[in-house]
Amino acid sequence: MDDRNTGPVPDSLVEAFLDHEHGTVALLDDLEARALAGEAEAVREKIRGFAAEHRDVFFAVALALEADDGVFADLESRFDEETVSKLRDLSDRYPSLSEPFALVRLEVSKERTNPVTTIDVTTTYSPTEEVPIIQYSAYSGDVRLYEHRGTPQEVLQSAGYLLQATNDSLSAALDQDRSVNTDELSALIDRREKLESELSTLRDNLDELRRKPVDG
């Protein structure tokens, strides 16, 4: 699929927005109200439907909500002041919609599904089982994707599955003589270094626990 997050905003997207301005503004008003009311999942689904039905208008809105001064300066060189103002005002008028539009744009342009943005974690201790308990929720923007509650080894089991899947995907790419782009490779190296640091801490904690007498 096409990725419209790079370079200048195409004229066709701006023109599509102008052709559907009235209906689009009405939709955005509704979405902003729903977002402020905490209806994150409904907002996400409506934006997905908007992207499916009016792809060019969706991209125009999504890029306008994320655009920086450089993007608007480029638009000013190609469109009249009134048109640029309409697009520039979207981010001020609909501040709650920038992230959900950006996440749906990632889904549409790069074939992602529910990009994870945050994971909230709390920890407790179960005296009866004599184990820590970890509870975490994964979020894509304001949409909670899933919740898990388990012991450290159960959480690490899930992490192990994901790490194995990561290695399987990279091995498959290598077997097919395919490359990985520079940004992804750099991010992977950063993630690996973070994992190695956390694994080092885990080894230290396990070594200390081995030396600690078990109660009872």
Protein Blocks (a to p, Z undefined) as FASTA:
>chain_A
ZZfkgcjddfklmmmmmmmmmmmmmmmmmmmmmmmnopamlmmmmmmmmmmmmmmlmmmm
mmmmmpcfklmmmmmmmmcfklmmmmmmmmmmmmmlmmmmmmmmmmmmnopahiafbdcd
dddddfklopacddddddehjacfbdcdddfklmmmmmmmmmmmmmmmmmmmmmnopacd
fklmmmmmmmmmmmmmmmmmmmmmmmmmmmpcceZZ
